[in-house]
Structure formats: structure tokens, C-alpha cells
Amino acid sequence: MFSNSADEYLKVHHRGRTEADVTVWGDTSGYTYTFTRQPNDTTDIDVVVVREGKNLKGWVLGFVLRTIGRPVLETAFQNSVKAIEAREYGVRAAKIA
């Protein structure tokens, strides 16, 4: 589902019925998702990504992802949302605004 994350780099800390706590980067890295249900029965998703590298390579990669890598991350996120919707509802997701 998360095509840009190799399984061997993911560490699952908690897995619930509708959520999971998974890390890839340094201790203070993470994703914060805010879901807001809209009156038209859709959901707005706001995501804040914090990436703290564990070493020089990680710091450089974090800088690249914050700058020129942002469009790639946005596309990957949209594809993940579509995969989740398809798995949950069995249909192709509508265009994400």
C-alpha cells in the first residue's frame, strides 16, 4: 500500500482496528493526519510530515524531500489514499482535490 516504504524499514509500534503507529525515520519523525468530514459526505485530509534523519544521509534526504521531493510525496500520498479507498469500498477513488 505504501510503495515507497520498504517493509524492512517499517517498525509497527501499535496496530488497531482503524489505525497503526509505524515509524521509519528518527525518534521525533512522524506523520500527523487530520480528517475532517464534509457536509457532502467526503473527507478532507490534512497531513503534516516531520522527518528527522538519524545520520548525515538521513538529514540530506530529509532536506531533499522537503524541497524538490514534495510533489513526489504528494502523488504517493494520493495513491495511498486511492489504494485504501479501493480496498475498503472496492471502487476506484474519485479525484482528490
SULCOR-V42242 format. One record per residue. N is the residue number from 0. RES is the residue in three letters. PHI is phi as a letter, one per 20 degrees, with the letter a starting at -180 (999 if undefined). OMEGA is omega in degrees with one decimal (NA if undefined). BURIAL is 1 if it has 16 or more other C-alpha atoms within 10 Angstrom, else 0. Layout:
n->{N	N}
res->{RES	RES}
phi->{PHI	PHI}
omega->{OMEGA	OMEGA}
burial->{BURIAL	BURIAL}
This chain:
n->{0	1	2	3	4	5	6	7	8	9	10	11	12	13	14	15	16	17	18	19	20	21	22	23	24	25	26	27	28	29	30	31	32	33	34	35	36	37	38	39	40	41	42	43	44	45	46	47	48	49	50	51	52	53	54	55	56	57	58	59	60	61	62	63	64	65	66	67	68	69	70	71	72	73	74	75	76	77	78	79	80	81	82	83	84	85	86	87	88	89	90	91	92	93	94	95	96}
res->{MET	PHE	SER	ASN	SER	ALA	ASP	GLU	TYR	LEU	LYS	VAL	HIS	HIS	ARG	GLY	ARG	THR	GLU	ALA	ASP	VAL	THR	VAL	TRP	GLY	ASP	THR	SER	GLY	TYR	THR	TYR	THR	PHE	THR	ARG	GLN	PRO	ASN	ASP	THR	THR	ASP	ILE	ASP	VAL	VAL	VAL	VAL	ARG	GLU	GLY	LYS	ASN	LEU	LYS	GLY	TRP	VAL	LEU	GLY	PHE	VAL	LEU	ARG	THR	ILE	GLY	ARG	PRO	VAL	LEU	GLU	THR	ALA	PHE	GLN	ASN	SER	VAL	LYS	ALA	ILE	GLU	ALA	ARG	GLU	TYR	GLY	VAL	ARG	ALA	ALA	LYS	ILE	ALA}
phi->{999	d	f	e	d	f	g	f	e	e	c	e	e	b	c	d	f	c	b	b	d	c	d	c	d	f	g	e	f	r	c	c	d	d	d	c	f	d	g	e	m	d	c	e	c	d	c	d	d	d	c	d	f	e	b	g	g	f	f	f	f	f	f	f	f	f	d	f	e	g	f	f	f	f	f	f	f	f	f	f	f	f	f	f	f	f	f	f	d	m	c	f	f	f	g	e	e}
omega->{178.1	-168.7	-178.3	180.0	177.8	-176.5	-176.5	178.7	-177.7	175.8	-178.9	179.5	-178.9	176.0	178.1	-179.7	-175.8	-178.5	176.0	174.9	-174.7	178.0	176.6	-171.3	-179.1	-172.4	-177.1	177.5	175.8	178.7	172.7	-179.6	173.7	-179.2	-179.5	178.8	-179.1	-179.5	-178.8	176.7	171.2	-179.6	171.5	178.5	175.0	-179.3	174.7	-177.4	174.7	179.9	176.4	179.9	177.7	-178.3	-178.1	178.5	178.8	178.5	179.3	178.8	177.1	178.1	179.9	-179.4	179.0	-174.9	-174.5	-178.9	-175.2	179.0	178.5	178.5	178.9	178.5	178.8	178.8	178.7	178.0	176.9	178.2	178.9	179.0	178.0	179.1	180.0	178.7	-176.7	-171.9	178.6	180.0	174.0	-179.4	174.7	179.0	178.5	-179.1	NA}
burial->{0	0	0	0	0	0	0	0	0	0	0	0	0	0	0	0	0	0	0	0	0	0	1	1	1	0	0	0	0	1	0	0	0	0	0	0	0	0	0	0	0	0	0	0	0	0	0	0	0	0	1	1	1	0	0	0	0	0	0	0	1	1	0	0	0	0	0	0	0	0	0	0	0	0	0	1	1	1	1	0	1	1	1	0	0	0	0	0	0	0	0	0	0	0	0	0	0}
